Structure formats: C-alpha cells, structure tokens
Amino acid sequence: MLKQNLQYKLLQKLSPQQIQLMKLIQLPTQAFEERIKQEIEENPALETGKEEPENFEDTLANETEYDDEGTEKIDTEDINIDEYLSDDEYPSYKTQANNYSSDDEEKQMPYASGVTFHQSLLNQLNTFRINEEERSIAEFLVGSIDDTGYIRREIIDLVDDLAFTQNIYVSEEKAEKILTNVVQKLEPVGVGARDLKECLVIQLKAKKEKESRTLAISILNEAFDSFVKKHYNKLIEKFNISEEKLRDVITEISKLNPKPGSSYSGNNKFAEQIVPDFSIRIIDGELELTLNSRNAPELHISREYNNMLKGYQSSKEKTKSQKDAVLFIKQKLDSAKWFIDAIKQRQQTLFTTMNSIMNYQYDYFLTGDERKLKPMILKDIADEIKMDVSTVSRVANSKYVSTPYGTKLIKEFFSESMKNDQGEDVSTREIKKILENVIDDEDKKKPLTDEKLSVILKEKGYPIARRTVAKYREQLDIPVARLRKEI
C-alpha cells in the first residue's frame, strides 16, 4: 500500500565554498602557494602583479534579457566591479602581509640535480667484465633493489621473474653468484643485501682487515640475534673475549649504515624544506606574532576582462555572443572574488588561531622552557576563538612556527593534563621531558626498567603507573631497558 506524507528534516550541509576554504586552511605555506598558482592558471579573470587595472566610473546596472530557445536572463546588477577593483593604491583584497617586502629575495624550493640512485647503480655495471646475459641479469637485480638499498625478494622468485619477463633462464646458483660478485660490489657499499645482517657484513668485509672487524663479522654471522638483543654476557662467553674487545666490536658496527640506499644524495628529488607559516619574536620583552605570506602574490582582476565589460556597457545593441561573454565573465569574476576573499579569511583564521595558542602558552614562548608548557587541547583554543575544533585541528596539524628556540610543529604544543602530587594540572609534555632526562642520566650498564622509572617519577612529584611510563617511553621512541644497555 502506497502512502504519501510530509516529513520535515533539519539538515546542515557545507557549501562548496566552505569546503574549499577548509581545504585552503589545511594547506601549509608551500602547498598553498601551489594552489594559488593553479587558481591563476584556471581562472583568466585573476592576474598577479602590482599594475592597477582600469576602473569603471559606473557599474553595470541594467538587467538584460534575451530569448534563445527559451528565455534566459543575465542579471548584470550582480556584476559590481567596485567589489573587485579599487582606486586605492593598496586594495584591501591584496594578500600582502606586513612582514613582506618587495625587496626580499625570491625564495624557491631547492632542486637536487644529478642521476637517480638506480641509474647510478646501472652506470657502475659498465666497470665490470661481464657478458651480455650476465649484464641483463645484473640489471634486473639492480631494478629489484628498493630505495633503502635492499633486495627484499627471494632468489627463486627473481629467477622466475627473469624467465617470465626477460625470457632469460638461469639457475639460482648463477643468479646468486652475480648478486654476490657484481651487484653487492656496487656503491654505496651494502647495496643488494637481502637483510640487515648481510648488509652489515658486506660493509665490514669492504673495510681494511682488522681484529675488531673480523670479530664483528663472526659475531654477526654466528650470533646475530644475541647481538641485536644485547645479550652481551652470552657473547663474551661464546667467543671467549673481554668486555673491551666486545666494546670495540660494537663501535665498529655502530659506524655502519643500515640503509645504504637512503644515504645516496644523487636522487633527483626536491630537497625537503620546512617553511614556517608563522614567526614569533621577542621584542622588548613582549611576544610579536607575524604570519608568513611573502610568497602570496598580489591579485587583481584582469584588465582584459575590464575592457570586455566596458565594451558591453557602452554598446547600444547587445548581441547573443556579447551576452554569452558577459555571463562567462560574471562567473569568472564571482570565482575570482570568492578566491580573494577565501585567501583573506584563511589568513585571518590562521592568525587568530596561532595568536590564541601563543597567548595560552605565553610563558613557554617567552622562555623556551618546555616545563612551562601548559596542558592544552584543541577544544581550549576552539572555545576561546569561537571556532570549530576541526578548524583548529587543520591549523595545528600541518603548520610550523619559527620561534627563538627553533622551528616547531604547532600540534606539539598541545598535550593532555595530569595531576601532580600537589593536585595541580601539569602537561604530559612536561612529564615526558622529565622522563627523557632521567633516561639520559641513567647508568647505561644498568638501564632503568619502567617500574624503576615509575618510582623515580613518583619521587619527583608525578604519580604515574608503570604502564603509563611505558606508553610515554614508546611515544618518545625510546627502547626498553634491555635494548638501552651498553658495556
């Protein structure tokens, strides 16, 4: 049985413009600059530069209608050019910030030139005396090396792939021989290894022979697990050596590179670079916050679009093509105006959010003492600036601030709170810093267990359970006591 009924629903949806604004807010400086370039390329109504476009004395105020297989109306009253252009020397929509100077040196992301890691390995094969088939096998093996320098697949699988993809039939023994005598002789030393043990052994064998290195090779080959787990007493007993000799072995191995491919500097990639989105300076004992917008170009409406609208306004007879052009121009002008306003709103949102964070953590930014970091969560800032938590999160997760104490990721200033023995709320960052200092000062021959660390923190006024200590230690990327042991 079919029924009809009315149902009321209250829905809240984000408009496409709001979604785009949220995406703009989330972008860090470099990605934001790329987004501006993309918009300029896609919207011909937007131009960059300091040249002021010609302005109208009057706006288009007449409504025009025409029929073309129906009636279509162009509301030219919506096209208010004064909203986009200004007679002022510095229009309000310009994205230039106070900390930007036209004399500043133009910054560009550095580009690392040179051949790629794999191309370098292939070039080195020319130095070996091998026949055409052996070279094809060696090239295939080099192609199987990952960016860290390892071959992660079994020889049998590589042999099968050679047969199916290259039509080269070779035995496992021959493929192993080419891997050992050719590929693993390439530089950087250690490439072509199938696991960490083999990688370290290859590097030790490439060095000048020495007692500690020979012993290191034996220990890695015969007792790798015991070495990794730092069972030093077992190693001393098994190899009948003194603590001093074992210490020399550990020193030799610690000098090796566990990821030889990662050290190659010839990769043709953009060099990683952090551009701070904000800068905090101390001037006369007070904090000053500036928003970094030096690379945001000055935006204005295209002069060509200006002339097209002026021509439309002055023409007595409006042709179909002119009316179509005006409709297209109106759409582009609306898009340009929204984008300029969105940039402005993005900068206001970033500045307001960071200013609130700076004032909340005023004592820290003034002194640089991490113990003065207050407990702070996203909701604290969101409530203060009357914005949504998600907006604050977008600002904090991908933005950096330059401070007198280094460049910091903003989300690092957020932390939960715990109560000390005085009942006061303290930041978990403060507790982690103290935990880190305690571990740094411990006797490495007898590292402190999580249980002992919990007791020490309790003595310092921070009653924390052992499992919480373990959680904080893992967040600090500090291994368990057994793996911190030294001799």
Secondary structure, DSSP 8 states (H G I E B T S, - for coil): ---------------HHHHHHHHHHHS-HHHHHHHHHHHHHH-TTEEESS------SS-----EEEESSSEEEE-GGG--GGGT--SSSS-TT----TT--TTS------B--S--HHHHHHHHGGGS---HHHHHHHHHHHHTB-TTSBB-S-HHHHHHHIIIII-----HHHHHHHHHHTGGGSSSTTTTBSSHHHHHHHHHHHS---HHHHHHHHHHHHHHHHHHTT-HHHHHHHHT--HHHHHHHHHHHHTS-S-GGGG-TT--SB------SEEEEEETTEEEEEE--TTS--EEE-HHHHHHHHHHHH-SS--HHHHHHHHHHHHHHHHHHHHHHHHHHHHHHHHHHHHHHHHHTHHHHHH--GGG---B-HHHHHHHHT--HHHHHHHHHH-EEEETTEEEEGGGG-B-EEE-TTS-EEEHHHHHHHHHHHHHTS-TTS---HHHHHHHHHHTT----HHHHHHHHHHTT---GGGG---
